[in-house]
Amino acid sequence: MSDKVIVGVDVRELQETVKTGTGRFVSNFLAIAPEKKPEWEFVLFGNQYTRFPQEAPNLRQVMIKEKSTLWWDQVALVEALRKENVKIFFSPYPKAPIFKPCKIIVTIHDLTPFLPGFPRKKDSWLLEAVKKQINMFIAKRADLVLTVSQHSLKDLIQVFKLPVEKIRVVYNGLAKDFGPVNDNVQLQKIKEKYSSGSEYLLYIGNLLPHKNVLGLLKAYAILPGQLRKQYRLVIIGKHDKNLPGLETLCLKLGIDGQVIFHDIADDKELPALYSAATLFVFPSFYEGFGLPVLEAMACGTATVSSFAASLPEVTSEAAWSVNPQYPEELSQAIRALLEDPIKRQSFKAKGILQAKLFSLEKTTDLIVHAIEEIV
């Protein structure tokens, strides 16, 4: 057998029409790793929906048609890994062959669905229990498990009972695209598109209950009417079954004309979207990492964040941290920053410096080092 290091990567999250955090994670890795390790060969395994990244001398693409995810993960992929002589398989999520044909590294960003108190349907407990057991088994079978914060590491030890020596913390890195946008024409266009030309507060994330958008709406409603008239609340998140309930709450609180819900924004517009906001607000109850907070700080947007879970690891002293359980406390923080431009400017400057600690170079180096550990 050849001694050449051949690294297999699951790239099914790279799709033209679907944008996910996992997709960005693997895309960022592939933008740097092949250049860092030109002596390695990267074999990218996708399905019929995959948008493979541009070719490079040490990138190879393998398309395996996927009719069943279980069959793809446990049968077709195993055959392909053997055929391509892959030595290490890197999965950007907890999906991997149970019967390993090679060394395996899996990534577990967080354990949100498996934590006590996480909102779930009454009839989904059995499905969640099965998913938890499968994820736990794959994690235990893997040679290494990557996760994105010290908080998630603790969860993996407590919930999945993984030994600490098997886990490596790899913080998410930030693309160089994220930085303050100062072009007034571009910023005004963003305001016209997303807030009808008004100054605005911004939230970006999904609308699931643990994100606490409900608490954000209550906090916004507590603000004095004059501030709400001056600053609209723009919520960017994929429209799903949670949206109608949030819209109904806006009606009850009397803020329906001041809150604007948008579906997912174009990635290319994100830096300007953050930069044009007066404040970024992120009151989540639980995060494995909290990438939107980092993106906002990098763009020079003063940030109000929850101090729950991993978020203090990301923000340190560079955001105004609040207890997400209390909308009144969140509202007070928002009001204080809106009414104090000097304090707002201070958080802007701190945020830009803090964001520089999280680079894609560092993230890629840590993943590459993890692969080298088990070569």
C-alpha positions as CSV (number, residue, x, y, z in Angstrom):
1,M,0.0,0.0,0.0
2,S,1.1,3.6,-0.7
3,D,2.5,5.6,2.2
4,K,0.9,8.8,0.8
5,V,-1.5,10.5,3.1
6,I,-4.9,10.3,1.5
7,V,-7.6,12.3,3.4
8,G,-11.3,11.6,2.6
9,V,-13.8,14.4,3.3
10,D,-17.6,14.3,3.4
11,V,-18.7,17.3,1.4
12,R,-22.4,16.6,1.0
13,E,-23.3,19.8,2.8
14,L,-21.8,21.8,-0.1
15,Q,-25.0,22.5,-2.1
16,E,-26.0,25.2,-4.5
17,T,-29.4,26.0,-2.9
18,V,-28.8,25.0,0.7
19,K,-26.4,27.0,3.0
20,T,-25.6,25.5,6.4
21,G,-23.1,26.1,9.1
22,T,-21.6,22.7,8.5
23,G,-21.2,23.5,4.8
24,R,-19.4,26.7,5.6
25,F,-17.2,24.8,8.1
26,V,-16.0,22.2,5.5
27,S,-15.8,24.9,2.7
28,N,-13.5,27.0,4.8
29,F,-11.3,24.0,5.6
30,L,-11.0,23.1,1.9
31,A,-10.2,26.7,0.9
32,I,-6.9,26.5,2.9
33,A,-5.9,22.9,3.8
34,P,-4.9,21.6,0.3
35,E,-2.5,24.5,0.0
36,K,-1.1,24.0,3.4
37,K,-0.5,20.3,2.8
38,P,0.3,20.0,-0.9
39,E,1.9,16.6,-0.2
40,W,-1.5,15.2,0.9
41,E,-4.3,14.1,-1.4
42,F,-7.8,15.2,-0.5
43,V,-10.6,12.9,-1.8
44,L,-14.0,14.7,-1.6
45,F,-17.0,12.4,-1.3
46,G,-20.4,14.0,-2.3
47,N,-23.7,13.0,-3.7
48,Q,-25.8,14.1,-6.8
49,Y,-26.6,17.4,-5.1
50,T,-23.1,18.4,-4.1
51,R,-21.5,21.5,-5.5
52,F,-17.9,20.5,-5.4
53,P,-15.3,23.2,-4.8
54,Q,-13.0,24.3,-7.6
55,E,-10.3,21.8,-8.5
56,A,-6.8,21.9,-7.2
57,P,-3.8,19.7,-7.9
58,N,-4.3,17.6,-4.8
59,L,-8.2,17.6,-4.7
60,R,-10.1,14.7,-6.2
61,Q,-13.9,14.4,-6.5
62,V,-16.0,11.2,-6.0
63,M,-19.7,11.4,-6.5
64,I,-21.8,8.6,-4.9
65,K,-25.5,8.8,-5.7
66,E,-27.5,9.0,-2.5
67,K,-31.0,7.4,-2.3
68,S,-30.7,6.5,1.4
69,T,-28.5,8.3,3.9
70,L,-28.0,5.2,5.9
71,W,-27.0,3.2,2.8
72,W,-24.6,6.0,1.7
73,D,-23.0,6.3,5.1
74,Q,-22.6,2.7,6.0
75,V,-22.3,0.8,2.6
76,A,-21.4,2.9,-0.4
77,L,-19.0,5.2,1.4
78,V,-17.2,2.2,3.0
79,E,-16.6,0.7,-0.5
80,A,-15.5,4.0,-1.9
81,L,-13.0,4.7,1.0
82,R,-11.4,1.3,0.4
83,K,-11.3,1.8,-3.4
84,E,-9.7,5.2,-3.0
85,N,-7.2,3.9,-0.4
86,V,-8.2,6.6,2.0
87,K,-6.1,6.5,5.2
88,I,-8.2,9.1,7.2
89,F,-11.8,10.1,6.8
90,F,-12.7,13.6,8.1
91,S,-16.5,14.1,8.7
92,P,-17.7,17.7,9.4
93,Y,-20.6,16.2,11.5
94,P,-21.3,13.0,13.4
95,K,-21.9,10.9,10.4
96,A,-19.4,8.2,9.6
97,P,-19.1,4.4,8.9
98,I,-19.6,2.3,12.0
99,F,-17.4,-0.5,10.6
100,K,-14.4,1.6,9.9
101,P,-12.3,0.9,6.8
102,C,-9.8,3.6,7.9
103,K,-9.1,6.1,10.7
104,I,-12.0,8.5,11.3
105,I,-12.3,12.0,12.7
106,V,-15.8,13.3,13.3
107,T,-16.9,16.8,14.2
108,I,-19.7,17.5,16.8
109,H,-20.5,21.2,16.9
110,D,-23.0,20.9,19.8
111,L,-25.4,18.6,21.5
112,T,-28.4,20.9,21.5
113,P,-31.1,18.3,20.6
114,F,-29.9,16.0,23.3
115,L,-29.7,18.3,26.3
116,P,-32.2,18.3,29.2
117,G,-34.7,21.1,28.8
118,F,-34.3,21.4,25.0
119,P,-37.8,22.0,23.5
120,R,-39.1,19.0,21.6
121,K,-42.3,17.5,20.4
122,K,-44.1,15.1,22.8
123,D,-44.1,12.4,20.2
124,S,-40.4,12.8,19.2
125,W,-38.7,11.4,22.4
126,L,-38.1,7.9,20.9
127,L,-36.6,9.3,17.7
128,E,-34.4,11.7,19.7
129,A,-33.3,8.8,21.9
130,V,-32.4,6.7,18.9
131,K,-30.5,9.6,17.3
132,K,-28.6,10.2,20.5
133,Q,-27.5,6.6,20.7
134,I,-26.4,6.6,17.1
135,N,-24.4,9.8,17.5
136,M,-22.9,8.6,20.7
137,F,-21.9,5.3,19.1
138,I,-20.3,7.0,16.1
139,A,-18.4,9.4,18.4
140,K,-17.1,6.5,20.5
141,R,-16.0,4.6,17.4
142,A,-14.2,7.5,15.9
143,D,-10.4,7.9,16.5
144,L,-10.8,11.6,17.4
145,V,-13.7,13.9,17.9
146,L,-13.5,17.6,17.1
147,T,-15.7,20.2,18.8
148,V,-15.9,24.0,18.6
149,S,-15.7,25.2,22.2
150,Q,-14.7,24.2,25.7
151,H,-18.4,24.3,26.6
152,S,-19.2,21.7,24.0
153,L,-16.3,19.6,25.2
154,K,-17.8,19.5,28.6
155,D,-21.2,18.4,27.1
156,L,-19.5,15.6,25.2
157,I,-17.9,14.4,28.4
158,Q,-21.1,14.6,30.5
159,V,-23.7,13.6,27.9
160,F,-21.8,11.2,25.6
161,K,-19.4,10.0,28.2
162,L,-16.4,10.5,25.9
163,P,-12.9,10.5,27.4
164,V,-11.4,14.0,27.4
165,E,-8.2,12.7,25.7
166,K,-10.2,11.8,22.6
167,I,-11.6,15.3,22.1
168,R,-9.9,18.3,20.4
169,V,-11.3,21.8,20.6
170,V,-11.2,23.6,17.3
171,Y,-12.8,27.1,17.5
172,N,-14.5,28.3,14.4
173,G,-12.5,30.7,12.3
174,L,-13.7,33.8,10.5
175,A,-13.4,34.4,6.8
176,K,-11.4,37.4,5.7
177,D,-14.5,38.8,4.1
178,F,-15.8,39.9,7.5
179,G,-14.7,43.4,8.4
180,P,-16.3,46.8,8.7
181,V,-18.0,48.1,5.6
182,N,-17.6,51.9,5.3
183,D,-19.1,52.5,1.9
184,N,-22.1,54.7,2.7
185,V,-23.8,54.0,-0.7
186,Q,-23.6,50.2,0.0
187,L,-24.8,50.6,3.6
188,Q,-27.8,52.7,2.5
189,K,-28.7,50.1,-0.1
190,I,-28.7,47.4,2.6
191,K,-30.9,49.6,4.8
192,E,-33.4,50.1,2.0
193,K,-33.5,46.3,1.3
194,Y,-33.7,45.0,4.9
195,S,-35.2,47.8,7.0
196,S,-37.0,50.1,4.5
197,G,-34.3,52.7,5.0
198,S,-34.5,52.9,8.8
199,E,-31.8,52.5,11.4
200,Y,-32.0,49.0,12.8
201,L,-31.1,46.4,15.5
202,L,-30.1,43.0,14.0
203,Y,-30.5,39.4,14.9
204,I,-29.2,36.6,12.6
205,G,-29.8,32.9,13.3
206,N,-32.5,30.3,13.1
207,L,-35.9,30.7,14.8
208,L,-35.8,27.6,17.0
209,P,-36.9,28.1,20.6
210,H,-33.4,27.8,22.1
211,K,-32.4,30.9,20.1
212,N,-34.7,32.9,22.3
213,V,-36.1,35.2,19.6
214,L,-39.3,35.3,21.7
215,G,-37.3,36.9,24.5
216,L,-35.8,39.3,22.0
217,L,-39.2,40.4,20.9
218,K,-40.3,41.0,24.5
219,A,-37.1,43.0,25.2
220,Y,-37.7,45.1,22.1
221,A,-41.3,45.8,23.1
222,I,-40.1,47.1,26.5
223,L,-38.0,49.8,24.8
224,P,-39.5,53.3,24.9
225,G,-41.7,54.0,21.9
226,Q,-39.4,56.7,20.6
227,L,-36.5,54.3,20.4
228,R,-38.6,51.7,18.6
229,K,-39.7,54.4,16.2
230,Q,-36.1,55.3,15.5
231,Y,-34.7,51.7,15.4
232,R,-36.5,48.8,13.7
233,L,-35.7,45.2,14.7
234,V,-34.5,43.1,11.7
235,I,-34.6,39.3,12.2
236,I,-32.8,37.2,9.6
237,G,-33.6,33.5,9.9
238,K,-35.0,30.8,7.8
239,H,-38.8,31.0,7.8
240,D,-40.1,27.8,9.3
241,K,-42.9,26.5,11.5
242,N,-41.8,28.8,14.4
243,L,-42.4,32.0,12.4
244,P,-46.2,32.3,12.7
245,G,-46.0,32.1,16.5
246,L,-43.4,34.9,16.6
247,E,-45.5,37.0,14.2
248,T,-48.5,36.5,16.5
249,L,-46.5,37.6,19.5
250,C,-45.5,40.8,17.6
251,L,-49.2,41.6,17.1
252,K,-49.9,41.0,20.8
253,L,-47.0,43.2,21.9
254,G,-48.0,45.9,19.4
255,I,-44.7,45.9,17.6
256,D,-45.7,44.2,14.4
257,G,-45.1,47.3,12.3
258,Q,-41.6,47.7,13.8
259,V,-40.2,44.2,13.4
260,I,-39.1,42.9,10.0
261,F,-38.6,39.1,9.4
262,H,-36.4,38.2,6.5
263,D,-35.4,34.7,5.2
264,I,-31.7,33.8,5.0
265,A,-29.6,36.7,3.7
266,D,-27.1,36.4,0.8
267,D,-23.6,35.5,2.2
268,K,-22.1,38.3,0.1
269,E,-24.3,40.9,1.8
270,L,-23.5,39.8,5.4
271,P,-20.6,42.1,6.1
272,A,-22.6,45.1,5.0
273,L,-25.7,43.9,6.8
274,Y,-23.8,43.7,10.1
275,S,-22.0,47.0,9.5
276,A,-25.2,48.9,8.7
277,A,-26.8,47.7,12.0
278,T,-26.6,50.0,15.1
279,L,-26.5,47.0,17.3
280,F,-26.4,43.2,16.9
281,V,-28.4,41.3,19.5
282,F,-28.0,37.6,20.2
283,P,-29.9,36.3,23.3
284,S,-29.5,32.6,22.7
285,F,-30.1,30.1,25.6
286,Y,-27.5,27.6,24.1
287,E,-24.8,27.7,21.5
288,G,-22.0,25.3,20.6
289,F,-20.0,28.3,19.4
290,G,-22.1,31.3,18.2
291,L,-20.6,32.3,14.8
292,P,-23.0,35.3,14.1
293,V,-21.7,37.0,17.3
294,L,-18.1,36.7,16.0
295,E,-19.1,37.9,12.5
296,A,-20.9,41.0,14.0
297,M,-17.9,41.9,16.2
298,A,-15.5,41.6,13.2
299,C,-17.7,44.0,11.3
300,G,-17.4,46.6,14.0
301,T,-21.0,46.3,15.2
302,A,-21.6,46.8,19.0
303,T,-23.0,43.5,20.3
304,V,-25.4,42.5,23.1
305,S,-25.0,38.8,23.8
306,S,-26.2,36.1,26.1
307,F,-23.7,34.9,28.7
308,A,-25.0,31.3,28.3
309,A,-23.1,28.2,27.1
310,S,-20.1,28.9,24.8
311,L,-20.8,32.6,24.1
312,P,-18.5,34.0,26.8
313,E,-15.6,32.1,25.1
314,V,-16.3,33.9,21.9
315,T,-17.1,37.4,23.2
316,S,-14.9,37.7,26.3
317,E,-15.2,41.3,27.4
318,A,-16.0,42.6,23.8
319,A,-19.8,42.4,24.1
320,W,-22.4,43.4,26.6
321,S,-23.4,40.1,28.1
322,V,-26.8,39.5,29.7
323,N,-28.9,36.7,31.3
324,P,-31.1,35.5,28.5
325,Q,-33.8,34.4,30.9
326,Y,-34.8,38.1,31.6
327,P,-36.1,40.2,28.7
328,E,-36.0,43.3,31.0
329,E,-32.2,42.9,31.5
330,L,-31.8,42.4,27.7
331,S,-33.9,45.5,27.0
332,Q,-31.9,47.6,29.5
333,A,-28.6,46.7,27.8
334,I,-30.0,47.5,24.3
335,R,-31.3,50.9,25.6
336,A,-28.1,51.7,27.3
337,L,-26.1,51.2,24.1
338,L,-28.6,53.0,21.9
339,E,-28.5,56.0,24.1
340,D,-24.7,56.1,24.7
341,P,-22.7,56.4,21.5
342,I,-19.4,56.5,23.4
343,K,-20.0,53.2,25.0
344,R,-21.2,51.8,21.7
345,Q,-18.0,52.9,20.1
346,S,-16.0,51.2,22.8
347,F,-17.7,47.9,22.2
348,K,-17.2,48.3,18.5
349,A,-13.4,48.7,19.0
350,K,-13.2,45.8,21.5
351,G,-15.2,43.5,19.1
352,I,-12.9,44.1,16.1
353,L,-9.9,43.2,18.3
354,Q,-11.6,40.1,19.8
355,A,-12.6,38.8,16.4
356,K,-9.0,38.8,15.2
357,L,-8.3,36.0,17.6
358,F,-10.4,33.6,15.5
359,S,-8.9,33.1,12.1
360,L,-9.5,30.4,9.5
361,E,-5.8,29.8,9.5
362,K,-5.8,28.8,13.2
363,T,-8.9,26.6,12.6
364,T,-7.4,24.8,9.6
365,D,-4.0,24.4,11.4
366,L,-5.8,22.7,14.3
367,I,-7.7,20.3,12.0
368,V,-4.6,19.5,10.1
369,H,-2.8,18.8,13.4
370,A,-5.6,16.5,14.5
371,I,-5.2,14.5,11.2
372,E,-1.5,14.4,11.7
373,E,-2.0,13.0,15.2
374,I,-3.7,9.8,13.8
375,V,-1.7,9.4,10.6
